[in-house]
């Protein structure tokens, strides 16, 4: 078991680059694999989750070369070119891999079984299975709505008009990807807008997608054309350093080339509403996605009621936003965030337990939590093998009064390879301990 030991204090400074966006890397790879022709992906996240997607396509006969660090060359096989894998596809910890691949593969004639690690095995899959079955996919999951998922070849998908019951980009994307091989026009209505990386990525591969309000639609049957994609740095990884610089005395930091898609950037808005000193520099569009350098300085934070409308666009950042809340003056209330209970861990429970261990007053509710800012003490934290819980509590060490041990941090590699080195270079006093 890998634990992190964080000594209190320190400040964050300098210019840094965090790894490529996880959501965008998955999508670039998936579309490149089924496109006609070659694609080059730069800035690719070489993390456990995206490497699981890569291994799945290799097992289905796609030639993928890692030409250098963070750069992959994919020889697309076209929509009809995937072969049936000779083994079970194990997607490890990655919900995005399993949900998006289920949709993509359902209509491509591939016979396969999808499975994952202990955390992924307990996450809800019925939300994708039910609508995919409505599209006539031959797909099943276990009785209790979890992995393994089985997909049979030979299904002829038909398009559906679907009202999404939850705000989930993985669900939306799964159905859009199934729609690529369905007969007719697939129409998805979202309750609130979620990250639109799939829609943007499809257009990069010359596939038409229409968006009108919160309805997204595409016509099945077309082909995708291979292309070159530059993946921006992941705002979800940058978020740890943004909060770190806000709460550590004497910090000034620039994080370069970060994706600031309007459906992902709510962490910036929420922190600014809490008083954070954040400036966006060099804004531009790269491979269809907005990016910027993010400058952050130490800030006097105060508690707020987080608007529920901001929840989907900050869904992965709440562990570290709750650390900011613990360091803020007054009370922060998070509501309407029940989806946090079905992430890599139950993040409402994990953050409540961890913050309380560190002496912070927290009230846990079914769909959120109330955090009263205070003094962060030391203690031993359970990460519940969740990468973002592990990194959030590591960052809390910058403003703690005593050492913090975060247990079971190996999964940080799933989204943020190199976190320890980068954090140490920026100013966090972190020691990796291997416990046998
Ligand atoms: C993701 C969507 C979100 C997010 C996850 C990545 C994606 O999940 O939490 O980390 O790449 O589409 P949900 O769709 O379950 O909200």
Boltz pocket constraint, residues with backbone or C-beta under 6 A from the ligand:
constraints:
  - pocket:
      binder: B
      contacts: [[A, 22], [A, 23], [A, 24], [A, 96], [A, 167], [A, 168], [A, 169], [A, 170], [A, 171], [A, 173], [A, 195], [A, 315], [A, 316], [A, 339]]
      max_distance: 6.0
